[in-house]
Amino acid sequence: MIDRDVFLGQVTHMLRLNPTFDTQKDVVSSILAKEERANIGVLEPRILSVERDGGVVYSWRGATGTTRIGKYDPHSTENKLLYTFDKQVCVSSCSLNKEETLLAVSLSQSTQGEGRFKPVSKCLTLLIEIHPINNTKVLKAVDCKVKVQFLYPKTCRTTVLESHLLLAAEDSYVDQYHIALTRQEGYRVVMQNPERLSRERVAEDFSWVQWDSDTQRLFYLTAREKHTLKCVQFFPDRNFEIMFELPLEMPKISSVTSVRFVNFGYDHYQDLKDEGLRLEVFTSPTGTMCVCYSHPVRWHKDATYTIAFVHRGCSKTFTVSLEKGSAPANLPTVHPIFIHLDYYIVVYLAGHFLHLINCRQQDLLCYSLFLSGADAHIEALGLSSEVVSMFGSRLLDARAGRMYTMDLNPDFLLELLSSDRPEAQQLAALHCMLVYLQPNPVIELKIINWISENVMSFDAFDQIQEFILASLYRISYQQCVSLDKLLPYSCVLEKKELPVALTAIPGVKCTPELLCQPIIKGKAKSMQGYWEELHHVLDRMRYFEAVPSPRFRTTLIKEDWIRFQAVMNSEKKKSPHSYRQIEENTKKVLSMVDTWRLDRRVVPLFQEEDQQQRVLVGLICLFQMVDKLREHLNRHLSRLGKKKIDLLVVNYAAKLLELVWHVLELVWQKLKLGPWVLCIKQQGSSEEWAMFHVMLRILEATKGLCLPLPPGYSTLLSVLGVRCLPRHTFLQYVDHGLLQLTEPFVSRLMTGLDNSDANEQLKFSILKRLPEHMEQKVSQRWDHPTTSACISREYVRTLLDKYSESRDSALLDYGKSSFYPDFLPLNYLAKILLNKEEQAQNPFEEQENVDVRFVEETALKQTLIKLGFEVK
C-alpha cells in the first residue's frame, strides 16, 4: 500500500518547479564582479523578455544612475551587456534580434517624485544598433503603450542581413517592420536605410493579442459583431498569413485598458488593477489547441474559468465554490493561473485549488485531477506571483525574477493512490502516471506493487484493467497519434452505467458546451506542420461525430470470445484452413513475445509447451482482437494503409501479452518465488497464495475485457491453485471456469501425486471433468489399475473396430491353434488379435508404463465376464 510515511515526512507537491534562471544568482553576481559594487539592493534587476532561443533579456540600474540592458545565455550561462542608457528610464518592452545586432526598446516616459518613478501614458519606441553601438532610430512616440518583438525565423542561412520587428500598439494594431542591414568595415552591422523602413499591417481592431515565440504565431481577438479568435502564422521568407479563425461566445475582455497583451515581455510599470477577463491560448505539435479564459476572482464569490478544447469541438466552464472567509476582504481581485503541460492544462489559484485538466481525454471528469487545501499548494507561487506559461513546460515569474521548468511529481501521484483518497483521485492519478509520464521502471514497479497489495477491484473501476488499457494506449499512441479516438484508453468506458464518484467533483460545477466550427484559412502550401495536423484532427473530429461508436470496445466481441473458447474445448475437428489461419496469426504475435527479455525470465510460462493455450491465443487474437481491431481501424483510419494497420494490430496484441507477463515477473520477484512452485506434492506458502490471488484477479480482469493471456498462464494458475486451495474449493473453481484443466497441468498432476486415497479421489474427480478426447490421452499417464483397465478395453475396442467381418475370417485354422483349444470363443478372439496386431496402430510403442502381460490378462478376464463364465 502507498503510504505517505515512506517519504520520511518530506512534503511533496503536485507540481515540481525546477529553477533554470534566477536574477539574483545568475545576474547579480556577474554585475557585482564587473562593477565592483557592494550594495545589491539598488541594482533592481528585472526580466524584460525571453526570446525564442531561451535567452533572457533583463535590465538593471547602473552604478552612476544609468539603466543597462543585458542578456543571459542559458547555454553558456554567460551574461552580456547590450546597451546602456545614460539616465534612469522605465523599460516597458524590449526585444533583441536573433543575430544580436539590433535592440528594440519601448520606454514609458516618467517624471521623478518622492524618490520613485511614476508611469505616465506617453511611450517612446526606439530601434538601436548595438553591433557595435551606433545609430538610434525613433519608431514611435505616442500616447499609448507599445510592445516590440523581433521575429526569430528558422533558416539555414548563417548570415541574415534582414530583421523583422513586430510593433503592437494599444491603439489596436500590429505592424511588421522589415529592416534591411548591411555590414561595414567587416564587422559593423548597421541599418541600410533607417529613415525609410518598410512596414505592413498585420492585424487591427482587436481587444486582446498574444505572441507565441516558439511557433512564431500571433493570436488576436476581434469584437466587431461577436468575438472571433484569429491566428497569424509568420514564415521564414518574411511572409505571414491568417491561418485560423474561431468564433467565441465570451464576455468583454477588459473593463479598464483597451488592449491586453500576452507574452510580449513583462512591463514592470503597468497598472495591475485591471479586472477584466484573462485569456490565453495553448497549442501543441500533436494538433491540440486550448483557449483558456477566467473571470476575476473576488474572495466572497466563486471562481469561474473556461477551457475551450478547439480540437474536440467543445468547451467546459468550471465554477468552484471557494471557502468563505478564507482570505481578508480587502485583498484585490485575482485570476487563476493557466499553465500548459502538453497533455494537461493546470488551473491554479494559490491557497485554494489546483485543477489538472486532461486536454486530450476530457470526456469524463475522472481523468482530470482536482485538488484543494494543502494538496493544491505549489512551492514558490503565491497570490502576488505574476507568472507567464511558456512553451516547453516553462514558467516565468517576472516579478520574482525567476524561470522554472515544470513537471508532475510522481511521488505525489503515488500518494494519491493511498486507500484514504477518493476513487476518482486514484483513477486520475493512475491514468496520469501510465499515460502522461514517460516510462519509468521505478514508478512502474511501485504501481504494480500497489496493484498487488490492493488486488481486489475498486467499486468505481478495476485497477488491473485500467493498468492494461492505459499502458497499451500510451504505447500505441506513441506509434501513431491518429489512434487517439479509436483505441480504448480506460476500463470505465466499458461500463454501462458510470459510478457517481466518477461523474462529478464535490464543490465544482461543470457546464459543457459545443464550440462553433473553426475555419482553417491557410493556403495549401502553408498547410504544413502544426496546421496540417490540426486540420487533420478537425476533420477526424467531424467524422467521428457522424459515426456511431468510433472507439473500439473489447466487450463487443464477448459472444465471439465465448463461442471460440467452446470450439477449442470441443472434439469437433477444425478445418485445415482455419488451423492455418490460427497458426499464422499465432506465429506473428508469439514470435514477438517469445524474444521478450529472453535472458531474464523468471516466471515459468513458456518453459513448457502448452500447445492448446498457444493455439487459443492465436484464435482469440485472430478472430477477436486482431481481426476485429484490424477491421475497425481499416474502417475508420484507412489512410494509414493495410500494411501499417496490420503491424499496429499485431504489435497491440503482442504488447498486451508482454504487459501481463511483465506484471507477473515483477510480482514473482517481489514474492521471491522459484521453480519449486511447479511441484504439486507440496502445500503452497503464503507467498504462493498471494501470487495465486494476483493471477486470479488478472484472469478476472482480462476476461471482463475479453483479452487473451500469455500461453501457459492457465497451467501455472491451476498449479498454484491445487497447491494453495483445499481440494473441494479447487474443484469448485474448476466448475465455475476460474481454473482451466489444461493438458500440461493434468499430466503433471497424474504423474506428480501418489495414489493415496485423497489423491486418487482428486484424480478421478478431475478425469470426470475432462473432455473425452483429453481424458483418453491423459489417463494413459496415470499408473493405476483402473486406468490400465480402461487402456486395455480401448486397445481391444480399437482392434475389433478395425477388423473387417467377412466370410473369409471363418477360414481361420482352429485346429492348428494350441491356445485354449477347448474354449472356442476365446480361441476365436485370440486368432483375431494375432492376425490384426501387426495392422493396428499400437498406442504403447512409446509408453514405458504399459504392462503388456497385464493387458492380456485383463482381456481374458473381460472376455470371461462378457460370456457369463465368471461373475464381475
LOVEXGU-955667 format. One record per residue (C-alpha): x, y, z. Coordinates in steps of 0.05 Angstrom, whole numbers, plus 5000, padded with zeros to 4 digits. Example, Ala and Ser with C-alpha at 12.3 -4.5 7.8 and 13.67 -1.06 7.14 Angstrom:
REM LOVEXGU-955667
524649105156
527349795143
END
This chain:
REM LOVEXGU-955667
500050005000
502450704984
503851045050
505951765060
510651535115
515151215062
517151905041
520252035110
515852635125
518253005064
512953495039
511153354966
507153774918
503453634854
507754084810
515354104816
518654764796
525854674776
529455354774
533155484708
534456234717
534756694778
536757424771
540057414840
544356804826
545556854751
545857604740
547357994804
553857624819
556357764749
554458504754
557958584821
564258264795
564558754737
562259384772
565359234840
559059444877
557359224947
550159474951
546058944917
539459264936
539959844887
541259414826
533859244815
534958704762
528558594723
526758084670
524258424607
523257854558
525157144539
526957034466
525856424424
532956164435
531856174510
535956794522
533457244579
533657994566
533858394631
535359094656
538659374719
540660044749
547860214736
552760484788
552361204763
544761254756
544660934687
539860394661
543159794629
540359234587
543758554584
542557834561
543457174597
545256584552
542555944584
547155504542
553655844561
550956134627
554356784609
551857504615
552758014560
551758774564
547559004505
546359744516
546860304568
542260904577
545861484609
539961604656
534661214692
528961024645
522860574651
523459994601
516459734588
518259284529
524759024499
526858524445
533558314415
534158044344
536857354330
543657604306
544358064367
545558674323
539159064337
535459234401
528259484402
526059844466
519660174488
520560684544
514960954588
516761684597
516561844671
517062414720
521162334783
518062494850
518762244921
524561814900
520261364855
518461364781
511161464767
508961194699
505161644651
501661474585
506961724536
511361194504
517761244464
519760654419
526960614396
530860174348
538260154367
544359884330
548659504381
553959144339
557359594356
553160134389
551960634335
545460924309
538761004345
532161094308
525561304338
519960854314
514161124355
512761694402
505461604421
500661674479
499360924486
503160304505
507359984451
510259284452
516159054410
518158354388
523258114337
521657514295
526256914301
525456534235
528555844228
533155894168
539155514141
542856144123
548656314170
548657054153
542057434152
542158154131
534858294147
530858314211
523458344222
520258704281
513158684306
510459314337
503959224375
500459854399
494959954449
491160314395
489359614368
494159494312
500359074298
505459284245
511358894218
517759284203
522658994152
529659244170
535059154117
542059104145
548959194116
555959034140
561259574143
568659524156
568058774162
564658774229
559759364236
552559174224
548159784210
541259924183
541560034108
536260584103
533860754173
529661344150
525360914104
523760254137
518559854101
512659624142
505959274133
499759204175
498958514206
492658594249
488059134274
481559254313
482958754368
481958764443
487058224461
493457984429
498357414446
505157254418
507756544414
515256594405
516855864396
511855764339
512256474312
504756574316
500557174334
493657054363
488757634369
481357734386
476758184347
469958414372
466058754317
459558354320
461957774362
468657544388
473057204336
479756894352
484656944294
491756694285
497256964241
503056504223
509756814205
514256444156
521856464147
521056804079
518457444113
511257284093
505457194140
498456924132
491956884173
491256134183
485656054231
479056364255
474456144311
468056504334
467556504410
461756654457
465057024514
464357664555
468158304547
475758234553
477558844593
474059384632
480059854642
485159824585
483359794512
488159214495
491158654536
498058394515
500257684529
507457434522
510258094497
515358114552
513658384621
512259114637
514259264709
510859944705
503959714681
497659834721
495859164755
488759374774
485659114711
479558684730
477758444660
477557754631
484257394625
485356974562
490956514539
491756034480
495955394484
497854934426
501954304419
505253984357
500253404360
494753864335
491454074401
489054784415
486155024481
483255714493
483155864568
479856464600
477856644670
473757164705
476957574761
476057234828
473257624887
474057284953
466757294971
464756964905
466156334866
471856234817
469856124744
474255914686
473155624618
477355154575
475455124502
478154484470
478454714398
481054034374
475053704407
469754204387
467254334457
468554754519
467754654593
466355204643
468155044715
465355414775
469055274841
465955444908
471355794950
471555735025
468156335055
472456775099
478856435075
482157105058
481457825082
476158225047
481058785028
485258344982
484958534909
481658114857
486057574827
485857094768
487356354767
493956184734
493755764670
499855304660
500854874598
503754174607
502353904537
497553344559
494453764614
492354474628
493654674701
488955184732
491855434797
489055924848
494055994905
491255794972
485055474943
485454954888
489654634833
485854334775
489653874728
485253844666
486353304614
486053654547
486153024504
481352564542
476553074570
470252654560
469852474634
471752894695
475052294728
481152374682
482453074708
485153164778
482253684825
486053844889
484654334945
487654555010
494754345025
494753864966
493954454918
500054834941
505554994891
512155174922
514655884905
508056114875
503556554917
497857044908
502657604889
506257204835
505757464764
507256854722
507156704648
506756004620
511555904562
512855354511
516454724534
513154694603
516855324626
514355834675
516656554683
515556934748
517657614724
516357974790
520757484829
525957474773
525856714764
524556204709
522755474720
521554834683
515454454708
513653734713
508753304752
511352994815
510752234811
511752164886
505652594899
501652204847
503551564883
501051864948
494251964914
493751214906
493151114981
486750805007
484351435043
483751804977
477251844936
477051344880
476451894828
483152174851
486151474850
483751364779
486152044754
493051954787
493851244759
491751464689
496452064693
502551634711
501051104659
499451554600
502652234612
509252084648
514951784608
516251044621
519950984687
521650284713
521650534786
514850854781
512150254743
514649784797
511250194851
504750184813
504949434804
506649354878
500649784894
496249344850
498848704882
497448984952
490549254933
488648684887
481148704896
477449134846
475049814869
467749994867
468550524813
473850194769
478349584761
485549794773
488349204734
484049344673
486050084678
493349904681
492949454619
488749914576
492350564595
499150254584
497149974516
494150644497
500651014514
504850524473
500150544413
499151294416
506751394413
506850974350
501051334316
497551954342
491551814298
489551244345
487451744397
479951684385
479850954364
483450544417
480550424487
484350814539
480350644602
476250094632
471050604654
468650674582
466649934582
461550044638
454150104620
452950604677
458351044705
459051084780
457151744811
464051814841
467051884771
462052374741
462452964789
467453344831
464953564900
464554324903
465654404828
460354524776
461954354704
457954634645
459754344576
458154704511
459354594438
464055054400
462955374333
466755034276
473655354267
475755584198
482555384170
484255934120
491355784101
493555654030
495354944010
502855084011
502355364081
498754754110
504854434139
507054204208
502154414262
496854684215
496654044174
495953644239
490554104266
486754074200
487053314202
484853304275
478853744260
476953304200
477352684244
473153024297
467653174247
467952464221
467652144290
461752584309
458052294249
459551554260
456951134319
461850844369
468551034337
472450774397
473950034396
470849654454
473248964470
466848764506
463048804439
466448144418
464547764481
459847294445
465147104395
470147024451
465646524488
463946154424
471146064402
473145824471
467645294467
470145084399
477144984426
474544544482
470144124436
472043484399
469843754332
475443794282
477044484257
478044584183
485244584157
484245284130
482145534199
488145194231
492745514181
489946204197
490546074271
497645834266
499646404221
496846924269
499746574329
506646584298
506047334284
504247504355
508446994393
514647104351
514847794381
513247564451
517946964453
524047404447
521947894502
527047904558
529447224538
535347244586
531647494647
525347074652
523446814720
516146614712
515645914680
510246084628
513845904563
518445374592
513744824573
509844734510
502544894524
500144794452
492744864468
493745534501
498445774446
493145594394
487845914437
491846554438
492246544363
484846404358
482946974403
487847454371
485547264301
478047244307
477247754362
482748244378
486948244315
481448124265
476248574297
481249124313
484149094243
477149144214
475649734260
481950114241
481149974167
474150254171
475950904207
483251004191
484250744121
489251294103
494550924142
494450334094
493249594107
500649424120
501449934174
494749754206
496649014206
503249194240
499749634292
494649104309
499748534316
504048994359
498049154402
496648424415
503948264428
504748854476
498648614514
501747934526
508448244544
505048724592
501448164630
507847764632
511748364658
506848444715
507647714733
515247774731
515348364779
510448054828
514147384824
520747714841
517648124896
514947494929
521647134917
518546524885
522445984848
521645354806
519444954866
512545254855
511344754799
511944164848
504743944861
506443494920
507744064969
502844535002
503145254978
506245805022
503246485038
507446794982
504646294932
497646444956
498947184944
501447024874
495446594861
490847154883
494247654837
493947174778
486647024791
485047764791
488847864726
484747294697
478347624720
480348304693
482448044624
476347604620
471948214634
475248564575
475547934531
483147984526
487747394515
493047164564
500146904551
500746164535
502045754597
498346244642
492445764656
497245194671
501245594722
494845864754
492045154762
498644904792
498345474843
491045334855
491944594871
497744774919
494045334955
486645144955
483044594992
481244024944
473744164944
474944904934
479644764877
474344344842
469244904852
473945394819
474544904761
466944824756
465945574755
471045664699
476246034741
481345484733
482745114668
484544374666
489944434613
493443824588
500344004617
497144124685
493243474687
499243084662
503543394718
498043224768
497442504746
504942374750
506642834808
501742584861
502041884891
495941424894
493641564964
486241554977
485642314976
489842384914
486141824878
479542174893
482342834866
484842494803
478242144790
474542804801
479043144750
478442594699
470942634703
471343374685
475743284624
473143244552
473342534527
478942624478
483342934532
481442424583
483641854539
490242184525
491842404597
489441774632
495041374599
500041754643
496941514708
499740854732
493540574764
489439924755
483240304735
486640704681
490340074658
483639714651
480940294611
487140274566
486239524555
478939604537
480540164489
486039764457
481539164445
475939604420
480639944371
482939274343
475939004336
473339634303
478639584251
477338844239
473038714178
467838184190
467937774127
466637064110
474036964097
475237044170
471636394182
477236024146
481736104206
485335454223
482535294291
485834604291
492834904289
491535324349
494235074415
491335664453
485435424495
483234904442
477134704483
474635434491
472735644421
470436374436
476936544469
480836174415
477036574362
478637234397
485937064404
486436884330
483337554310
488137944355
494137564329
492137694257
490738434267
496238604315
501038794260
495839224224
493139624283
497040224310
500040044377
498840614426
504040324473
510240374429
512740994465
509540854532
514340584584
509040474638
504539974599
504539254625
503238814563
502138184606
497138574647
493438764583
493038034561
490337804629
485338374630
482938204560
481837474582
478337704645
473638164607
472137614557
470137124611
465637644642
462337814575
460837074563
458036984632
463136464655
465336904713
461737394757
464238104753
END
